[in-house]
Amino acid sequence: MNTSLKDTKNNMKRVFESIKSFVRRIFGSSLEWLRRNSEIAVKVTENLKKAVESPMADIAVTLIPGELDNAILIRLRRVVPEVTVKMAIAHNIIQSSAVPSEAIAKTVEYLKTLNTTARAAFWVQFAGELNQALADGKITFAEAVALSQLAYVELFKQDELSA
């Protein structure tokens, strides 16, 4: 591995460690529920992303991670459609009068038209919105996005940063 790539990975590690430290200072002992919500938001977003990118996937099955307790599942079943409608309206995919099932279907079609960078930006925003909704608005959108990014790195990119 070349030196500049290794330096970049080390810099990314330091940035994420400073975000963790900042979050711990602000939220203290409540960090665990924030971390759990962030991980759930990221997992749901990743599963939705896989479902969108794999036309054979069943969205209803892959959307919700299987190891969650019933209380979280009930909240997710309420919050995911709300967030999807909010995102679809914000991205001019639907009008405000659309029902959640229409919003989900049109959002899936819309995402298929985006390039990789635009799709990644959508997923970052979606994870942040979902994380904020799961936290019942107790964190700002910026905090929700940062926590989601941190959870994403810990869940899916840790091996790449360690290499």
C-alpha positions as CSV (number, residue, x, y, z in Angstrom):
1,M,0.0,0.0,0.0
2,N,1.4,3.4,-0.9
3,T,2.2,5.9,1.8
4,S,-0.4,8.5,0.9
5,L,-3.2,6.0,1.1
6,K,-2.0,4.8,4.5
7,D,-1.7,8.5,5.6
8,T,-5.3,9.1,4.4
9,K,-6.6,6.1,6.3
10,N,-4.8,7.2,9.5
11,N,-6.2,10.7,9.1
12,M,-9.7,9.2,8.7
13,K,-9.2,7.1,11.9
14,R,-8.2,10.2,13.8
15,V,-11.2,12.2,12.5
16,F,-13.6,9.4,13.6
17,E,-11.9,9.1,17.0
18,S,-12.3,12.8,17.5
19,I,-16.0,12.6,16.6
20,K,-16.4,9.8,19.1
21,S,-14.7,11.8,21.8
22,F,-16.8,14.8,21.0
23,V,-20.0,12.8,21.2
24,R,-19.0,11.3,24.5
25,R,-18.3,14.7,26.0
26,I,-21.7,16.0,24.8
27,F,-23.9,13.0,25.6
28,G,-22.0,11.2,28.3
29,S,-23.8,8.2,29.5
30,S,-26.5,8.4,26.9
31,L,-24.0,7.5,24.2
32,E,-25.1,3.8,24.2
33,W,-28.7,4.5,23.0
34,L,-27.3,7.0,20.4
35,R,-24.9,4.4,19.2
36,R,-27.7,1.8,19.0
37,N,-30.0,4.1,17.1
38,S,-27.1,5.1,14.7
39,E,-26.3,1.4,14.0
40,I,-30.0,0.6,13.4
41,A,-30.3,3.6,11.1
42,V,-27.2,2.6,9.2
43,K,-28.3,-1.1,8.9
44,V,-31.7,-0.2,7.7
45,T,-30.2,2.2,5.2
46,E,-27.7,-0.4,4.0
47,N,-30.5,-3.0,3.6
48,L,-32.6,-0.5,1.7
49,K,-29.6,0.3,-0.5
50,K,-29.1,-3.4,-1.2
51,A,-32.7,-3.8,-2.0
52,V,-32.7,-0.9,-4.4
53,E,-29.5,-2.0,-6.1
54,S,-30.7,-5.6,-6.4
55,P,-34.0,-5.8,-8.2
56,M,-34.5,-9.4,-7.1
57,A,-34.5,-8.4,-3.4
58,D,-37.8,-8.2,-1.4
59,I,-37.8,-4.8,0.2
60,A,-40.3,-5.8,2.9
61,V,-38.0,-8.6,4.1
62,T,-34.6,-6.9,3.7
63,L,-35.5,-3.5,5.1
64,I,-35.6,-4.3,8.8
65,P,-32.6,-6.0,10.5
66,G,-33.7,-9.3,12.0
67,E,-32.1,-9.1,15.4
68,L,-34.0,-6.1,16.6
69,D,-36.5,-6.2,19.5
70,N,-40.2,-5.7,18.9
71,A,-40.3,-2.1,20.3
72,I,-37.6,-1.0,17.8
73,L,-39.4,-2.9,14.9
74,I,-42.7,-1.1,15.7
75,R,-40.9,2.3,15.7
76,L,-39.1,1.4,12.4
77,R,-42.3,0.4,10.7
78,R,-43.7,3.8,11.6
79,V,-40.6,5.9,11.0
80,V,-39.1,4.4,7.8
81,P,-42.2,5.3,5.7
82,E,-42.3,8.8,7.3
83,V,-38.6,9.4,6.5
84,T,-39.0,8.0,3.0
85,V,-41.9,10.3,2.3
86,K,-40.0,13.3,3.7
87,M,-36.9,12.5,1.6
88,A,-39.1,11.9,-1.5
89,I,-40.7,15.3,-1.1
90,A,-37.4,17.0,-0.4
91,H,-35.9,15.5,-3.6
92,N,-39.0,16.4,-5.7
93,I,-39.8,12.7,-6.3
94,I,-43.4,13.0,-5.2
95,Q,-45.9,15.6,-4.1
96,S,-46.9,15.9,-0.5
97,S,-50.2,14.1,-1.0
98,A,-48.5,10.8,-1.9
99,V,-49.0,7.7,0.3
100,P,-45.9,6.0,1.8
101,S,-46.0,3.0,-0.6
102,E,-46.0,5.3,-3.6
103,A,-43.1,7.3,-2.0
104,I,-41.1,4.1,-1.5
105,A,-41.7,2.8,-5.1
106,K,-40.9,6.2,-6.7
107,T,-37.9,6.7,-4.5
108,V,-36.5,3.3,-5.6
109,E,-37.0,4.2,-9.2
110,Y,-35.4,7.6,-8.7
111,L,-32.4,6.1,-7.0
112,K,-31.8,3.8,-10.0
113,T,-31.3,6.9,-12.1
114,L,-28.6,8.5,-9.9
115,N,-24.9,8.2,-10.3
116,T,-22.9,6.5,-7.5
117,T,-21.9,9.8,-5.9
118,A,-25.5,11.2,-5.8
119,R,-26.8,7.9,-4.6
120,A,-24.3,7.9,-1.7
121,A,-25.3,11.4,-0.7
122,F,-28.9,10.3,-0.7
123,W,-28.1,7.4,1.6
124,V,-26.1,9.6,4.0
125,Q,-29.1,11.9,4.2
126,F,-31.5,9.1,4.6
127,A,-29.5,7.5,7.5
128,G,-29.2,10.9,9.2
129,E,-33.0,11.5,8.9
130,L,-33.8,8.0,10.2
131,N,-31.3,8.3,13.0
132,Q,-32.8,11.6,14.1
133,A,-36.3,10.2,13.9
134,L,-35.3,7.2,16.0
135,A,-33.8,9.6,18.6
136,D,-37.2,11.4,18.7
137,G,-35.6,14.6,17.7
138,K,-33.2,14.7,20.7
139,I,-30.3,15.2,18.4
140,T,-29.8,17.6,15.6
141,F,-29.7,16.5,12.0
142,A,-25.9,17.2,11.8
143,E,-25.4,15.1,14.9
144,A,-27.5,12.3,13.5
145,V,-25.5,12.3,10.2
146,A,-22.2,12.4,12.1
147,L,-23.3,9.5,14.4
148,S,-24.6,7.6,11.3
149,Q,-21.3,8.1,9.5
150,L,-19.4,6.9,12.6
151,A,-21.6,3.8,12.9
152,Y,-21.2,3.1,9.1
153,V,-17.4,3.2,9.4
154,E,-17.5,0.9,12.5
155,L,-19.9,-1.5,10.9
156,F,-18.7,-1.7,7.3
157,K,-15.4,0.1,6.8
158,Q,-13.3,-0.8,9.9
159,D,-11.4,-3.5,8.0
160,E,-10.5,-1.0,5.2
161,L,-9.2,1.5,7.7
162,S,-7.1,-1.2,9.5
163,A,-5.4,-2.4,6.3
